[in-house]
Amino acid sequence: MDWKKLSTTKITQVYKSIFLDLCYICNAKAQNTLCKSCHEGFPANLNHCQHCKRPTQKSSILCGQCQSSQPAYQVCIAPYRFEGIIKTLIHSIKFNQGTHYIRPLIYLLSEHLIESYSSESWPEQILYVPSHPSRIKERGFCQTKAMTTQLTRNLKELLGEKCPAIPKNNPLRKIKNTKAQHSLSRKERLKSPQSSYQLDGPIAKHVALFDDVMTTGSTIENCTKLLLKAGAERVDVWVIARTPDKEY
């Protein structure tokens, strides 16, 4: 018997039961990253636009914006509304160094992706919408990069070789340090510079583009058009949450 291996296995089991088998929100015992009560408290995006997943009063419709000008991406996955506990956790990650909340949020997104692609082909490549270097320096990290890294780990465990590849260096770069989106009104966001991002590097035919939150969709749309221009044939957008309109 390999006593060293057995000892390591037992230590891992004990560590997991004490420190990891707890809900990341309330610290109650949980088999996964969240207990049932906290999981049920997340604001699911049930009624939404068919294409852009903007929260709406009724499901299975196209919002006015998509009817007048349909976005360039083919698929959008946005399982939650950006409000309540989702908003609190993402703000904690971005502005209060709450990086430990990345794990439960990405766990939830991973679950939703597995369900969504059960009968669909997975993208070949996953990219993320990056922050400007000065914002990364100020914050200490790029939250979308950290989230994408965790997402890739999760999907690799579940999908194996089917997992989308993540480039060593993200080909998308933000070249203009625009104002933080949360500080702008909808009108100001839509007027943001259209050339804030630059693309350097090979692009797969089927790409997943990740961002933590989609508000007006202008950033996602700009990045999608860059990817399509660079040779992508299909872009799927993956976000944790979609911001409801104020009148929602």
N, C-alpha and C positions, 0 to 999 in steps of 0.2 A: 504493500500500500504506500502511495506517495503522500506521506504525512505533511510535507510542505505544501502540496497542492490542496490537500484537505483543509489545512489550517487557513490558507488564503481564502478558500471558498466559504468557510464558516464565518470568517471575519467580514467578508463582503456581505453575506446574508444578514449578519447582525447589524452592520452599518446601515444597510438598506432599510431594515425594519425600524431602526431608531430614527434615522435622519431623512430618508427618502420616501417612506410610505406614509407621508403626511401631506395634507392639502396645503398647497402653496399660499392659499389665502387665509384660512382660519386655523391651520395646524391640526385639524381633526384627522383621525386615521383615514387613510384613503389608499386604495389599490393603485390608483394612477396619480397624476399630478394634482387633481382636483377632487374634492368630495362631491357627492351627488347634489347636496344643497347649493354649494357655490356654483357648480356647473349649471344648474337650472336657473341661477340668478343672472346669467349673462344675457344681454339683450339680443336675441336672435333676429336676423334680418329676414323675416318670413315673407312680408309683402314688399315687393320691389319690382323695378323695371326689369323686363326680360333680358335686356342686353347689358346695361351698365350697372345694374343692381342698386340703383338709387332707391332708397326707401320710399314707398308710395302707400296710399290708403288701400289700394286693391292690388292683388297679385296678377301675374300673367298679362301685363300690359307693357307698352313702350312709353316711357316718359316723353314729355314734350321735346326735350333736348335731343333725344335719340330719334324722334320722328322727323325733326327738322334737319339734323345732321348726325347720322349714326357714327359712333366712334370707329377708329381704324382697327382696334383689336377685335379678335373673333370671339373670345370667351372672357368673362369676368367672374371671378369667384370671390365673394365678400360675405362670409357667414354671419357677421355681426354688425349692428349699428354702433356708430361711434358716440356712445353716451353711457351714462351710469358707470358700472365697475370697469367696463372696457376702456372708457375714456380715462378713468383714474389710473389704471395700470399702465397704459401707454404713456401718459404724461409722467408718471413716476419713472419709467424707463428713460425717457428722453431728457427730463429736466432735474431728476433727483437721484440719479445713479441707481435706479431700481432694476438693475440688470437681471436679478433673480426672477423677475416676473416674465422674462422672455420664455422660459421653459413652459409654463402653463399655457400661455397664449399660442405658442407654436404647436404645442400638443393638440390644442383644439383645432387649429388650422389644418394640421396633418390629418386628423380624423375626417374632416370635411373634404379634403382633397382626395383621400382614398375612396370615399363614397362617390364623389363627383366623377372620378376617372375609372370607375369600376368597369365601364364598357367603352371607354375612350382610350385613344393612344396618348401616352404621357409625352410631354415636351422632351426634347433632346437636351436642352440647356436651360439653366435658371440664372437670371441676372437680377440685380436689385437696383432700385433707384437710389443713388448715393447722395450724401450730403456734401456741401462744399468743404474743401480742406480746412478753411478757417473755422467753420462750424464744428468739424470733427475735433480740431485742436481745442476749441473752447469746451466741448462736451466731454472730451477724453476718449471718445469712441464713435463709430458710426453705427447707429442702432439697426439700420436695415441690413448692414453687413453681418452683424452679430446674429440677427434673427434668421437670415438666410443660411448661415453656417449651421445653426441649430436645426433648421428645417431640413437641410440636406442630410444631417445625421439621422433624424427621425425617419425620413423617407428611405434612406439607405437600408436601415434595419428592416423596414417593411417590404421594400420593393426589390432589393438587391440590385441586379444589373439594369433594371428598368428605371432606376432613379435618375432624374435629370442631372447632367454634369454641371458643376459649378467651376467656372474658369479660375485659375490661380489669381489672375488680375482681372477684376471686373472691367469690361471694355467701356461701360458707361461712366462718364466723368461729368461732374458739375463744374462748369467753368466760370459761372457768374454767381457771386455771393448775394443772392436776392434776399429780401426780408423773410423772416420766418413766416410760413404759411398761416399758422394759427393766429398771427397778429394782424392779418389782412382780412378785409371784407371780401365777400364773394366777387363783387365787381372788380376790386383791386387784384384778386387772384387771377381772374380771367384776363386782366391786362398785363400780367407778368411777362417778362421777355420770353419770346418763343425759342430763343437760341441759348438757353441757360445750360444746355447739356451738349456733350460731344461724345462721339463713339469712335473708339480705337480698338480694333481687334476682330477676330473671326466670329461670325454669327451663324448659329445653326438655322436650319429651315423652320423648325418648330421651337419657339422660345417661350419660356414662362418669365414674366416680368413681375417681380415682387416689390411691394411697398407696404408700409404698416397701415396707413390710412389713405383712403381716397375721398377728397372733398368735392371740388368742382370737376375733377378729372382732367384738368388742363396739363398737369405735369405728366401724368400717365399717357395722355394723348400725344404730347410732344416726343416722349421717349419711344412710344410705339412707332410713330412715323419715322424716326431715325432708324429703328431696327428694320422696318420694312424696306426703307431706302437702301439699307446695307445688305439686303439679300434674304432676310427672313420672309417666309411665306405665310406663317401663322404666328400670332402673338397672343398668348393667354395671360390675362392679368390676374395675379393672386394678391389679395389684400386681406388683412385681418378684419378691418371694419370699414364701413361706408358711412359718411356723415349725412344725416337727414337734413333736408331743407328746413329752414326756420318755421315754415308754415305746416310742416309735417305733423 
